[in-house]
Amino acid sequence: MSPLKCIAVDDEPLALGLVVNFVQKTPFLELVGKFGSAVEALKYLHEHPGSVDLAFLDIQMQELNGLELARVLGPTGPRVIFTTAFSQYALEGYRVDALDYLIKPFNYEEFLRAAGKARAYAELVAQHVSNPAAASPEEEEYLFLKAEYQLVRVALSDVLYVEGLKDYVKVHLKSTPRALLSLMSLKAMEEKLPARRFMRIHRSFIVALDKIEAVRRLTVQIGAVTIPVGDQYKEAFLQFLSRWS
């Protein structure tokens, strides 16, 4: 795999120099630009579309801050790792789909760990793109979820049910008691899952059909958890039951 093409953006010369040094000593990263402001970086990215894989962005900068730059670039821009002295921006960093969030001062080990997430993400995306058979949700045996600042591959056979929590989904798995939390709507999650294996039975729940152990009075039992069937999903669920019985 080719090195990831990177830019570093920070209005503090010492901090910018540190990131540049760390990038240059990391074999799987290639520095293609360094900038003292987000405006300069944005100009470069507009003039060289698709030329940058990863951006190390400071957050607090004049004119345009790192969060604003990440929002402007959107999902088609390079992946982002934030570098900042302020931990209160962590949630906002998650909302703009950042890969990681480094708190200054950070050392090379911490930098390398974050850069490793970017490399793992790129490898997973490359693997996904190179496999045409995985293009259709009906044919996939796994899905990719952004969770805890990394892209996680989740086997569909491991999913018990998905719970909607406002802007997030909580994916409950068979293999671990610790659920995965991912920033997306339940509707977006529903579209990712194959309809032949998963069904939305409530405005807050999607269940794996093969994990249902019992149905009682329009509630579904999956392990020790009882999930209600919502009124607007009742008809579709009863049709499913008629085929199941």
N, C-alpha and C positions, 0 to 999 in steps of 0.2 A: 504494500500500500504506500502511495506517495505521501510525503510529509504534509501536514495540514498547514495551509498558508494563513498566516496570522498578522493582525495589526495590534498595536498597543496604543492606548489613548489615555493620557493623564496630563493635567495642567501643572503638576508638580514635577520639575525636572529630575529630582532624585528618585521619586517613585517610578517615573517613566523609565529611567535608566535601569532600575532594578528589574522590572518586567522584561525589558529588552534583553538584559543579560540572561535571565532565566530562560527566555524563549530560545536564545542563541545556543545555550548549552543543552537543549533538549533535542535529541536526534529526530523525533517524529514531528517536530514543529519547524516551520520556516517563516522567518520574519520578512514581510513584504512592505511594511510601512509602520512608522511611529509618528504620533501626532500630539501636539500640546493642547488641542481643543477638539471637542466633538464636531464642531462645524468643519474643521479641516478634514477630519475623518469622513464625514458625510460627503463632502465634495469628492474625495478620493473614491469612495465606494460608488458614487453615481457615475464617475468617469470610468470606472473599471468594474462593471457589473459582473457578478459571479466569480470574481478573482480572489475573494477572501473566504476562507472556511470558518475562521474563528477570530473573535474580537475580544481582547482584554480591555474592559472599560472601567475607568473611574466613574463614580456617580456624581459627586459634587464638583461641577465645573461651571465656568461662566458661560453665558449666552444659551448654551444647550447642554443639559446634563446627560449623564449616561443612560438614565432611565428613559428620558425623552428620545434620545438617539435610538435606543432599542425599539421603542414603539414606532418610530418613523420607519425603521428598516423592516419591521414586521417579520412574518414567518418566512419570507423569501430571502431575507438577508442572512449574513453569517451568524453562526451560533455565538452566544455571548457568555463570557465569564466576567462577573463584576469584581472589581478590586476597590475597596472602600474602607475608611476608618470608622464607618457608622453602621452598627448592626441593625438599626431600626428599619433599614430598607430591605431586609431579607424577604419579607412577604411580597413587596412590590417586584423584587427580582424574580420571584417565583411566578408572578402573574404575567411577566413578559417572557416567560419560558426560558429563563437563563439556565445554563448548564450547571453553574456553580457560583459561589459567592465567597470571595476571599476577604477576610478582615485584616486590614493593615495593623501592625506589621506582620507579614507572613514570611515564612522561610521557603527554601527551595523544595523541601519535602511536601509541604502543603500545596505549593504551586504545581508540583509534579502530579499529585493526586488529582487535582482539578483538571489538569491537562489530559490525564489518563481517561477521565470521563469523556472528554471531547473525542479522543481517539476511539474509545469503545463505541460511542454514539455513531461516529463516521463508519466504523466497520459494520455495525448492525444495519445502518441505512444502505450501505453498499451491498451487503448480503441480501437485503430485502429487494432492492432494485434489480439485482442480477438473477432473481428467481421469478420468472414470469408466472409460474404456477401458483405463486402466492398472491397474485394481483387481486383475486376476488375474495371478499370476506367469507363467502360460502365455502371456499376451498382451504382457507388458512387453518392451521392447527395451533396458531399462537397469535398474539397481538402485541403491539408495542405500546407501553404506557410511560408517560413522563411522571416519575415519582421520585421525590427527594433529590432533585437536581440531577437526575440521570434517566436515561432511557432504559426501561426494564422490559425484557421479553417475558410474557406471561403465557403459559400453555392454557389453551381454552379448557382442556380437560381438568385443570386445577381450579377453575373458578366455580365457587359455590353460588354466590349471588352478589349483586352490585347494589349499593345503597347510595342514593342521591342526597347530597348535603349542600344546598344552595349552589355555589359555583364549583363544587368539588364532587367527585365520586369516590366512594370507599369500596374497594374490591376485596371481597372476602374469599380467601383461598383455602383449599383442602390441605395444602402442604404445610401451612404455618398459621398460628393463631393471630399473627400480626397482619392486619389488613393493609393494603396499599392505598395511599391517598393520592389522587391525581386531579389536577386542575382542568376540569372539563364538565360540561353539562351531562345530565343523565341521557338526554336525547342524543347527544353526540356519541355517547358510549353505546347506546342502543343501535346506532347506525354502524358501529364498528363490529358488532357481534352478529354471527349468522343466525337468522330467524329460525332455522330448523333445530337449533340447539338451545336458544335462549328466548325468553319471553318476558316482556314487561307486564307485570300483574298489578302494579300500583304506581301512583305518580312518583313514589320514592324508591321503588324496587324493581330490579330485573333479576330473574332467577334462571339458573341452569336447569333445564328440564330433566336431564338425567340424574340430577342430584335430589329431586323431590322424593321424599320418603313416605309421605302421607298427606292426604287432603282431608280436612275436617271443617265443615261449615264455612266454606270459602276462606279458609286459611291454609297455608302451605307449610309443611314441616320440612326443614332442612337441618339435619343434626338436631341440636338443642334449640334452634331458632324457629319461631313461628312468625310467618309473614302473612299479612292480610291481603286479600284480593280486592282491589278498589272497584267501585261501581262502574266506572267507565271502561274497565278492562274485563269485567265479569263475562260478557258474552263470548269474547275471543277465548277466554280461559276455559269456559264450559265446553266450547267446541273442541278444544284440545283434549279435554277430559273424555269426551265422547269417543274420540279416536283411540285414546289410551286404554279405555276400559274394554 
